[in-house]
Amino acid sequence: MKNEALESYREELRRFSKMESSLRYHATPVQSGVHRIGLDFHGVITASPVFLAAQAKKLMDDGHEVHIMTGSRYDEGTDAMLGEYGFTRGVHYSHYFSITDHLISTGEEVSFRHGMPYADTLLWNSAKGEYAILNHIECLWDDSPAYGRYMPSTCWYFTFSTENFESQLHQVLNGGRPKVGSSSGALKRMSCTMGPSGWTGLTPTTYENWLTGEFV
């Protein structure tokens, strides 16, 4: 059983390494002084819409980007739905990333049951990490630990709570950087850094040791 689990982890590593390599030279340029903040929708914005709408508007007013990162598709009803929670495009958020739309656009199989999307678990759970790499997202507030393991080491991953949000945001806006295995709320993750040529430094041994519980 242990060997089967290890082989499964190794397959995850191979697939994620391939994804990281394909993204390495396609990341968007970073605009100096602009912070890129990620917010999940279900379980985060829906949990505290008034509080987060005020925080998001201030970030946007200060010239930063707010990226809503969620599983739901973007369609003609999305802006109206977000408006019900006090979020207006261009005022409270600058970008909307849909895992479902992303997977469909890249040719992956997505099925729908009772209106809910279903796809390969690894592809689904790693999609936010892929988006974070491409768009230099500095932090993401989410309510599911499943996405945290695929975040690049340059992106904070926080479990949302109104009590901790402002102190966490202050840490990000003032140049704080996540550390592998830190107690900041970020999960342990692979080593991946940004250099002059793009994203480099994915360490297979470190990642595999972490997956098998041997990472310190």
RAKA-V469659 format. One record per run of one state. SS is the DSSP state (@ for helix, = for strand, . for the rest). FROM is the first residue (numbers start at 0). LEN is the number of residues. If there is no record, write none. Layout:
BEGIN
SS	FROM	LEN
SS	FROM	LEN
END
This chain:
BEGIN
.	0	1
@	1	22
.	23	12
=	35	4
.	39	1
@	40	5
.	45	3
@	48	13
.	61	3
=	64	6
.	70	7
@	77	7
.	84	4
=	88	1
.	89	3
=	92	1
.	93	1
=	94	4
@	98	7
.	105	5
=	110	3
.	113	2
=	115	3
.	118	2
@	120	15
.	135	3
=	138	4
.	142	5
@	147	3
.	150	5
=	155	4
.	159	2
@	161	12
.	173	19
=	192	3
.	195	2
=	197	3
.	200	3
@	203	8
.	211	5
END
